[in-house]
Amino acid sequence: MKAKFTCIAALALLVLPTVVHAQMFGPIELVTALEPERAGPTVRALKTQNALQILPNQQLPPAYDFPSVNLNVNFDGDTHLLTARGMRTLRTLAVALLDPKVRGQAFQVAGHVFIEGSGSAQFPLSSRRAQAVVDHLVIFYGLPRDKLTPVGYGATKPVNAANPFGVENTRIELINLSGP
């Protein structure tokens, strides 16, 4: 029964554009979602799709299709300070990023923030949160800083455009920029 749940959970992680609580999905499901495709018509790698000269430290245009996962990483209010729950989420993510299938690959850590009222505060806060995630993964788990690029997206890419201030839109998205 556990294997069946794991398979269903992995499919949900790959198909649904929802925020993933890393506590609900283990490192295996995260690795499956982040692993580059090795075959098929779509080449999902920055180095092969990069005709527009997009850099890893810039926001990626919607046309780019990379393996990614949305994570609900908890922060203290409207700050970039991680909560204990947020740190547990990052522990699960770190275990996944240390897996041989994705170890050493380059990732963009994209911060998405949707807060009511101050639109001008969204980009700086999303950038600080992405940087806080990178710092935590580097300091506590020894992940290479040069493989994790923080980028703030502010409110430009909601998961649920029908409810722009829904909690599911505030998230950390991990995007695998490496190719097969």
N, C-alpha and C positions, 0 to 999 in steps of 0.2 A: 504494500500500500504506500509506503514512503517513497519508493522509486516512482510510482505513478504520480504522486503529488509533486515530486521534484520535476518531472517532465512537464506537467501542466503548469507549474510555476515558471519554468524556463520559457515555455511558449508564451505565457502571459507577459513575461518580461520583454520578450522580443517583439510582440505584436501590439500591445496596448501602449499608447503614448501617455502613460500615467506616471505619477511620481512613485518611485519604488522606495519602500522602507527597507533598508539593508538588513534590518533585524528580521524581516519576514522572508528574505531571500538570502541564501548563503553565498559564500564566495564562488561556488561552482556556477551558480546561475549568473552571477555578475561577470565571470570570465566568459561564459557562453555569449552573453550579450555584447561584450566588448571585443571579442576575438574577430580579427579581420576575416572577411570571406576569402576563400582560396580559389573559388571557381565561380563562373557565371558571367553574365553580360555586364554587370556593374562592377567597375573597379573602384573600390572604396579605399583610396589612399591619397593623401595630400600630394605626394610626389608625382602621381600619375594623373591626377585631376587638375593640377595646378597651372592651367593655361593662363589664368588671370593674375598670377603672382600673388596669391593670398598668403600671408605669413601666419604661423601658428599663434602669434600674439595679437592677432586682429580678429574681430568678429567674422565668423564664417557666413557667407551668403546662404540663403535657403536652398539653392540648387545643389549644394554639396551634400553628399550622402555618405556619412561615416558611421561605423558602429558606435552607439552611444547608449548611455543609461542615465535616467533622471533619478536623483536621490533626494530624499527629504532629510537634509542635514539641519538639525535644530540649532538655532542661535538664540542668544539672550535678547529678547525684544527686537528692536530695530537697530541692533549692533552687529558687529562681526565677531563677537565673543561666543565660542562654542559652548553648548550646554553639555552635561554628562551624556545625555541621549545622543547628541550630535557626535560626540567623541566615540561612542559605541558604534555608530553608523560608519565612521571613518575607520575604525578597527576592522570591521568586516570588509570594507573597501580595500584596505591595505593588504589583507590576506589575499584578496583576489588579485591585486596588482603585483604581488610577489609570485604568483603562479607562473610556471615556465611558459605557458601558452601566450601570456601577454607581458611578461617581465622584459623590461628594456625598451618597450615600445613608447612612443611619444603620445601624450594625452593633453588635450586642452581641458582645463577645469573652468567651466563656464558658470558664472554666478548669474542667477535670474532673481530679480526682486520686484514685487508688486505691492507697493504700499500706497494707501490712499493719501491724497493731499499733495505731497511734495514730489512732483515728477523729477525735479532737478536733483533730488537726493538719491534717486534710484541707481543711477550709474555708479557714483562713488561707493555706495553701500554694496552693490553687487560685486564691484571690483575688490573691495576689502574682504568680503566673504570668500571669494574665490582665492585670494591670497592667503587667508587664514586656513583654508583647507589644504593648500599646497604646503604651507609652513608646518602644519600639524603632521602631515604625511611624511615630510622630510625629517623633521626633528624626532618624532616618536617611532617611526618605522624604518627610517634609513632609506627611503625611496629617493632616487636621484632627482635633484631639483631641475636639472636640465631636460628632464623628460616630462615635466609637469608645468604647463604654461597657464597661469591664471588670466582670465579675461572676463570683464564685466559686460553683461548684456542689458542691464537695467530691466525695462519692461518691454523689450522689443520682440520677444519670442514666447508668448504665453502658450501653455499646454492647452488651456481651456479659454479660448478667445471669447466665448459667450459669457464668461464670468471673470473679467480681467483681474479682479481683486481676490479671487479664490485662493485658498492656501496652497492648492496644488501648483499654482504658477510660481510660487517662491520656492526655488530649488537650486541644487547644484547639479549641473549636467557634466558628465565625464564623456569626452569625445575622443575616440581613438583615431589619431592622425596617421598612424603607421600603416604600411601596406602589407600584403601577404608576402 
